[in-house]
């Protein structure tokens, strides 16, 4: 297997035979004959050719190098920082091939941009591997810190299922413009370039298994927070990261000053997911994640959402809000904004057997890059070809790593991305728990010895063409507001003034499920506004 020292030959090979999956797709649309579009009926699903796929598999681009390439597209950051201590090793390759030499590749962990080259600088960009307690437990961390000013606020960003912090490459620069803030992005334990310890659930009961799977991720986040000596912070989570952000807020109260959920998974309640041991819902919008072409999404507007519903007018998505307030009805005439498609039986079988899509990527060896291109060619089709190629390489470099955190998904979600323990049943408790002096929420402590958690705002963001049902977001907003009204019914004037437990839903124009990437400019602008609100509120706290 090729090693880092052999990258020169690998680059030469790739330049000869490897083509971008997005380029393959565009050539096919123009009826241009290529090696990759002569491969038969499956070409439409997997546009990367066999030769190009084999080339990428053989090149074995290390995750650190792939992440570094993606980060190189961050504005004003000519040489992005990349730590090379990653503990991740591809299951099918030699350990030496998975490591990267700083001296050989010029990768360094810390970079500083000056005001001469960075109009919003100076800023310090840092990549780090944070060691946690126990065996093989490390979190990959990327941070941006404003220099020559006091940074007393912190934002932590969590990616979605199977992804990595590199997917936020279009957000780091724009969000870190806010004065007084330090930005952290983390790879979840067992994903990205964080370590990949063996995942096992020891609980025998249903709820115990769900809790244990959630704790696997959020306990690592809490340990990281303690190590960083961060008392309070704003938490942003996308998709599965949003689900984990809510779970973290409920288990470790008192440490958040705002919760931002970007197209979070697991909010709506589905009868199959919460009742059946092996749920098999008849339909779901999950298939859109694999079939929806993002170039179409980024250049189209959802006619079901009025313009007044989008960012700029409190995002009052009237139809979805109305449905959420009325509650679910079995014979709704109005379909959700994201079309629900039947789940293939093979997908349900693999899900229930806890066989992840990344297992297939690993099992198929040289065919792995081609399978991955079926997703990346559509997911990144709206991006410039070079960025789309970098993200494809990054995705494949992560997907082929040893299985770990990915195996938690079957315990948390049922087929179709419905939560086994829906957040709609729990989210109203975020920010309103009683906390003991030691920070715990144990009920064994007398109420008189506990203090009420300081309520904080919750923001739910969805894409205009999101396959995640926005009605779940409005249902959550309604429950949070009802809980606030209940809590403040007999509250004093001072308690009412200090209660910031609000909730709102926002829609990002011309974006799909990956709102931070599809509508990154608007997303970054919204994030800056939300962080500035936290700064103003914390000053008078």
C-alpha positions in Angstrom: 0.0 0.0 0.0 1.2 3.5 -0.8 2.7 5.5 2.0 3.0 9.3 2.5 6.5 9.3 1.1 5.2 7.9 -2.1 2.7 10.7 -2.6 4.6 12.0 -5.6 3.9 8.9 -7.6 0.3 8.8 -6.4 -0.3 12.4 -7.5 1.1 11.5 -11.0 -1.1 8.5 -11.2 -4.2 10.5 -10.1 -3.4 13.3 -12.6 -3.5 10.7 -15.4 -6.6 8.6 -14.6 -8.6 10.1 -11.7 -11.5 12.4 -12.6 -13.8 14.3 -10.4 -17.2 12.5 -9.8 -18.8 15.9 -10.5 -16.8 16.2 -13.7 -18.0 12.8 -14.7 -21.6 13.8 -14.1 -21.3 17.0 -16.1 -19.7 15.2 -19.0 -22.5 12.6 -19.0 -25.1 15.4 -19.1 -23.4 16.7 -22.2 -23.3 13.2 -23.8 -19.5 13.3 -23.8 -18.2 9.7 -23.9 -15.8 9.0 -21.0 -14.5 5.8 -19.3 -16.9 6.4 -16.4 -20.1 6.8 -18.4 -19.6 3.6 -20.4 -20.1 1.5 -17.3 -23.8 0.6 -17.7 -27.1 1.4 -15.9 -25.5 2.0 -12.5 -23.4 4.9 -13.9 -26.2 7.3 -13.1 -25.9 6.4 -9.4 -22.1 6.0 -9.2 -20.5 8.5 -11.7 -16.8 7.9 -10.8 -15.2 5.4 -13.2 -13.6 2.1 -12.2 -10.1 3.2 -13.1 -10.5 6.5 -11.3 -11.9 4.8 -8.3 -9.1 2.3 -8.2 -6.6 5.1 -8.5 -8.1 6.9 -5.5 -8.2 3.7 -3.5 -4.6 2.9 -4.3 -3.5 6.5 -3.5 -4.9 6.1 0.0 -5.0 9.8 0.8 -4.6 10.1 4.6 -7.5 11.8 6.4 -5.1 14.6 7.7 -4.0 15.4 4.1 -7.6 15.3 2.9 -8.8 17.6 5.7 -5.9 19.9 5.0 -6.9 20.3 1.4 -10.5 21.1 2.3 -9.3 23.7 4.9 -7.1 25.3 2.2 -10.3 26.8 0.7 -10.9 28.9 3.9 -10.5 32.6 2.9 -7.4 34.4 4.0 -5.9 31.2 5.3 -3.1 30.3 2.9 -1.7 27.5 5.0 -4.4 25.9 7.2 -3.2 24.2 10.4 -3.5 20.4 10.6 -2.5 18.3 13.5 -1.0 15.0 12.4 -1.4 13.0 15.6 -4.7 11.4 14.5 -5.3 8.0 16.0 -7.6 6.9 13.1 -6.3 4.1 10.9 -8.1 2.7 7.9 -9.2 -0.8 8.5 -7.8 -2.1 5.2 -4.5 -0.3 5.2 -1.2 -0.4 7.0 -0.9 1.9 10.0 2.1 3.7 8.5 0.0 4.7 5.5 -2.6 6.4 7.7 -0.1 8.7 9.5 1.2 11.9 8.0 4.6 13.4 8.6 4.7 17.1 9.3 8.1 17.6 7.9 7.2 15.7 4.7 3.9 17.4 4.0 4.5 20.8 5.6 1.5 20.4 7.9 1.7 22.5 11.1 -0.8 22.7 14.0 -1.0 26.5 14.4 -1.2 29.3 11.9 -1.6 33.0 12.6 -3.1 35.4 10.0 -2.2 39.1 10.3 -4.2 42.2 9.5 -2.0 42.7 6.4 -3.4 39.5 4.7 -6.6 39.0 6.8 -9.0 42.0 6.8 -10.8 40.5 9.8 -7.6 39.5 11.6 -5.4 39.0 13.3 -6.6 35.5 14.0 -5.0 32.3 15.3 -6.1 29.0 13.7 -5.2 25.9 15.6 -5.6 22.1 15.0 -5.3 19.8 18.0 -5.9 16.2 19.2 -7.3 16.3 22.7 -6.7 13.2 24.8 -9.6 12.0 27.0 -9.6 9.5 29.8 -9.6 5.8 29.0 -8.2 3.8 26.2 -8.1 5.2 22.7 -10.3 8.2 23.4 -9.2 11.4 21.6 -11.2 14.3 20.0 -10.0 16.0 16.9 -10.4 19.8 17.4 -10.1 22.8 15.1 -10.3 26.3 16.6 -10.2 30.0 15.5 -9.3 32.6 18.0 -9.4 36.4 17.6 -6.1 38.0 18.7 -5.4 41.4 20.4 -8.8 41.3 22.1 -10.4 39.4 25.0 -12.2 36.3 23.9 -14.7 35.6 26.7 -17.3 33.7 24.6 -17.1 30.2 23.0 -18.9 28.5 20.2 -18.7 24.7 19.8 -19.7 23.1 16.5 -20.7 19.5 16.0 -21.1 17.8 12.6 -23.6 15.2 11.5 -23.5 11.4 11.1 -20.3 10.1 9.6 -19.0 13.5 8.6 -16.2 15.6 10.0 -15.4 19.1 11.1 -14.0 19.9 7.6 -17.5 20.2 6.3 -17.7 23.5 8.1 -14.9 25.0 6.0 -17.2 27.7 4.6 -18.2 28.8 8.1 -15.1 29.2 10.1 -13.9 32.5 8.6 -17.4 34.2 8.4 -18.4 33.2 12.0 -15.1 34.1 13.6 -15.5 37.7 12.6 -17.6 38.3 15.7 -15.5 40.1 18.3 -14.9 38.4 21.6 -15.5 34.8 20.4 -13.4 31.7 20.0 -14.7 29.1 17.7 -14.2 25.4 18.2 -15.2 22.5 15.9 -15.0 18.9 17.1 -15.1 15.6 15.4 -17.5 13.4 17.4 -15.9 10.5 19.2 -15.6 7.6 16.7 -16.0 9.8 13.6 -14.0 12.2 11.5 -10.3 12.2 12.7 -11.2 11.6 16.3 -10.1 8.2 17.7 -12.3 5.2 17.0 -12.6 3.0 20.1 -14.8 -0.1 19.9 -18.5 0.8 20.3 -20.5 -1.6 22.5 -23.8 -1.3 24.2 -24.1 -3.3 27.4 -27.6 -2.4 28.4 -30.3 -5.0 27.9 -33.4 -2.8 27.9 -34.5 -0.5 25.2 -34.2 2.8 27.0 -30.9 1.8 28.6 -29.5 1.1 25.1 -30.6 4.5 23.8 -29.1 6.3 26.8 -25.9 4.4 26.6 -25.5 5.2 22.9 -26.1 8.9 23.5 -23.8 9.0 26.5 -21.0 7.6 24.4 -20.8 10.9 22.5 -21.9 13.5 25.0 -19.8 12.2 27.9 -16.8 12.8 25.6 -18.0 16.3 24.9 -18.4 17.1 28.6 -14.9 15.8 29.4 -13.5 18.0 26.6 -15.3 21.0 28.1 -13.8 20.3 31.5 -10.3 20.0 30.1 -10.7 23.3 28.2 -12.0 25.0 31.4 -15.0 26.4 29.6 -17.9 27.2 31.9 -20.6 28.4 29.5 -20.7 28.2 25.7 -23.0 28.3 22.7 -23.5 24.9 21.1 -24.2 24.4 17.4 -25.1 20.9 16.1 -26.1 19.8 12.6 -28.3 16.7 12.0 -27.0 14.0 14.4 -24.8 16.6 16.0 -28.0 18.6 16.7 -29.6 15.5 18.4 -26.5 15.1 20.5 -26.5 18.8 21.4 -30.0 18.4 22.9 -29.0 15.2 24.7 -25.9 17.1 26.1 -28.0 20.0 27.3 -30.3 17.7 29.2 -27.6 15.6 30.8 -25.2 18.4 31.6 -27.3 21.5 32.4 -26.0 24.9 33.3 -23.2 25.2 30.7 -25.0 26.6 27.7 -26.0 30.2 26.9 -27.6 29.3 23.6 -28.5 26.1 21.6 -28.5 26.3 17.8 -29.9 23.2 16.0 -29.2 23.1 12.2 -31.6 20.7 10.6 -31.6 18.4 13.6 -32.5 14.8 13.3 -34.8 13.0 15.7 -37.4 15.6 16.7 -40.7 14.3 15.3 -42.3 11.3 16.8 -43.0 8.2 14.6 -45.1 5.3 16.0 -42.9 2.6 14.5 -39.7 4.1 15.8 -40.9 4.4 19.4 -42.8 1.2 19.7 -41.4 -1.6 17.5 -38.2 -3.4 18.3 -37.3 -3.5 14.6 -39.3 -0.6 13.1 -40.0 -0.6 9.4 -41.7 2.7 8.5 -43.4 2.6 5.1 -42.0 5.9 3.9 -39.4 8.5 4.7 -37.7 11.6 3.3 -34.3 10.1 4.1 -33.8 8.9 0.6 -33.5 12.5 -0.5 -30.1 12.8 1.2 -28.8 10.3 -1.4 -30.9 11.2 -4.5 -31.3 15.0 -4.3 -29.0 16.9 -6.6 -27.7 19.9 -4.6 -27.2 22.0 -7.7 -31.0 21.9 -8.2 -31.5 22.7 -4.5 -29.2 25.7 -4.5 -30.8 27.2 -7.6 -34.5 26.6 -6.8 -37.0 28.0 -4.4 -39.6 25.9 -2.5 -43.0 27.0 -3.6 -44.6 25.6 -0.4 -42.7 28.2 1.7 -43.9 31.8 1.3 -41.1 34.4 1.0 -42.2 35.9 4.3 -41.3 32.6 6.0 -37.7 32.9 5.1 -34.9 34.7 6.9 -35.8 38.4 7.4 -39.4 38.2 8.7 -39.1 36.0 11.8 -39.2 33.0 9.5 -42.9 32.4 10.1 -43.4 29.3 7.9 -47.2 29.5 8.3 -48.2 26.1 7.0 -45.7 24.1 9.0 -46.3 26.2 12.1 -50.0 25.7 11.8 -49.5 21.9 11.5 -47.3 21.9 14.6 -49.7 23.8 16.7 -52.7 21.7 15.7 -50.7 18.5 16.3 -50.4 15.5 14.0 -53.5 14.2 12.2 -53.7 10.9 10.5 -55.3 12.2 7.3 -53.4 15.4 6.6 -54.2 16.7 3.2 -51.1 18.9 3.0 -47.9 16.9 2.4 -44.7 17.9 4.2 -42.3 20.2 2.2 -39.9 17.3 1.7 -41.4 14.4 -0.3 -41.4 11.1 1.6 -40.3 8.2 -0.4 -40.5 4.4 0.3 -37.5 3.0 2.0 -35.8 0.2 0.0 -36.1 -3.2 1.8 -32.4 -3.7 1.5 -31.8 -0.4 3.4 -34.1 -1.4 6.2 -32.5 -4.8 6.5 -29.0 -3.3 6.6 -30.1 -0.7 9.2 -31.7 -3.2 11.5 -28.6 -5.4 11.2 -26.5 -2.4 12.2 -24.5 -2.6 9.0 -23.5 1.0 8.2 -23.0 2.4 4.7 -19.4 2.9 5.6 -19.0 -0.8 6.2 -19.9 -1.3 2.6 -17.3 1.3 1.5 -14.7 -0.7 3.5 -15.8 -4.1 2.3 -15.8 -3.1 -1.4 -12.1 -2.1 -1.4 -11.2 -0.5 -4.8 -14.9 0.0 -5.5 -15.3 2.1 -2.4 -14.5 5.5 -4.0 -17.1 4.8 -6.7 -19.8 4.0 -4.2 -18.9 7.2 -2.3 -19.2 9.2 -5.6 -22.9 8.3 -5.7 -23.4 10.6 -2.7 -20.7 13.2 -3.2 -21.5 13.9 -6.9 -25.0 15.0 -5.9 -24.2 16.5 -2.5 -21.5 18.8 -3.7 -22.7 19.4 -7.2 -23.3 23.1 -6.5 -19.7 23.8 -5.6 -16.7 24.6 -7.8 -15.2 21.4 -9.2 -12.0 21.7 -7.2 -13.8 22.1 -3.9 -16.2 19.3 -4.8 -13.2 17.0 -5.6 -11.5 17.9 -2.3 -14.7 17.1 -0.3 -15.1 13.8 -2.2 -11.6 12.9 -1.2 -12.1 14.0 2.3 -15.4 12.1 2.6 -13.9 8.9 1.3 -10.8 9.2 3.5 -13.2 9.3 6.5 -15.7 6.7 5.4 -13.0 4.1 5.0 -11.7 4.4 8.5 -12.4 1.7 11.1 -16.0 1.4 12.2 -16.8 3.0 15.6 -19.3 5.7 16.4 -21.3 4.9 13.3 -22.6 1.8 15.0 -24.5 4.0 17.6 -27.0 5.1 14.9 -29.1 2.0 15.0 -29.6 2.4 18.7 -30.6 6.1 18.4 -32.6 6.1 15.2 -34.9 3.7 13.5 -34.9 3.2 9.7 -35.9 6.4 8.0 -34.1 8.7 10.5 -36.9 8.6 13.1 -35.7 8.7 16.7 -36.3 5.8 19.0 -36.6 8.4 21.8 -37.9 11.5 20.0 -36.6 14.9 21.1 -40.1 16.3 20.9 -40.7 14.5 24.2 -37.7 16.0 25.9 -36.7 19.3 24.3 -39.0 21.4 26.4 -36.8 20.5 29.5 -33.7 22.1 28.0 -32.6 25.1 30.1 -35.2 24.4 32.9 -33.7 21.8 35.1 -32.8 21.9 38.8 -29.1 21.5 39.4 -27.4 20.3 42.6 -24.3 22.0 43.9 -22.1 19.4 42.2 -23.7 20.2 38.9 -25.8 17.0 38.7 -29.6 16.8 38.2 -30.1 13.8 40.5 -33.5 13.7 42.1 -32.1 12.3 45.3 -31.0 15.8 46.3 -33.6 17.9 48.2 -35.1 20.6 45.9 -34.2 23.2 48.5 -30.5 22.5 47.9 -30.8 22.8 44.1 -30.9 25.8 41.9 -32.9 26.4 38.7 -30.8 26.4 35.5 -30.7 29.7 33.7 -33.0 29.4 30.7 -31.4 30.2 27.3 -32.6 30.7 23.7 -33.0 27.7 21.3 -32.7 28.3 17.5 -33.8 25.7 15.0 -32.6 26.2 11.4 -33.8 24.4 8.3 -33.1 24.7 4.6 -35.8 25.9 2.3 -35.5 22.5 0.5 -34.7 20.5 3.5 -35.7 16.8 3.5 -35.8 17.0 7.3 -39.5 17.8 8.2 -39.6 21.4 9.4 -42.9 20.7 11.1 -41.0 18.9 13.8 -39.1 22.2 14.4 -42.3 24.2 14.9 -43.7 21.5 17.1 -40.6 21.8 19.3 -40.9 25.6 19.3 -44.5 25.3 20.5 -43.6 23.0 23.3 -40.7 25.1 24.5 -43.0 28.2 24.5 -45.7 26.4 26.4 -43.1 25.2 29.0 -41.9 28.8 29.4 -45.4 30.1 30.0 -46.0 27.4 32.6 -42.7 28.2 34.3 -43.4 31.9 34.4 -47.0 31.7 35.5 -46.2 32.5 39.2 -42.8 33.9 38.7 -41.5 37.1 40.1 -40.7 40.2 38.0 -37.0 39.5 38.3 -37.4 35.9 37.3 -39.4 36.9 34.2 -36.8 39.4 33.3 -34.0 36.9 33.5 -35.8 34.1 31.7 -34.4 33.9 28.1 -35.8 30.5 27.3 -37.2 31.5 23.9 -37.4 29.4 20.8 -37.6 30.2 17.1 -37.4 28.5 13.7 -35.5 30.0 10.8 -35.4 29.0 7.1 -32.2 29.4 5.0 -33.1 30.2 1.4 -32.1 27.8 -1.4 -30.6 25.3 1.0 -31.2 21.7 1.7 -30.4 19.6 4.7 -26.7 20.8 4.9 -27.8 24.4 5.5 -24.3 25.5 6.6 -22.9 24.5 3.2 -25.7 25.0 0.8 -26.6 28.5 2.0 -23.4 29.3 3.8 -23.4 33.1 3.3 -26.9 33.5 4.8 -26.1 30.8 7.4 -22.9 32.7 8.5 -24.8 36.0 8.7 -27.5 34.4 10.9 -24.8 32.9 13.1 -23.1 36.2 13.6 -26.4 37.8 14.6 -27.0 35.0 17.1 -23.5 35.2 18.6 -23.8 39.0 18.9 -27.1 38.5 20.8 -25.3 36.2 23.3 -22.5 38.8 23.8 -25.0 41.6 24.5 -27.0 39.4 26.9 -24.0 38.1 28.8 -22.6 41.6 29.4 -25.6 42.4 31.5 -25.9 39.0 33.2 
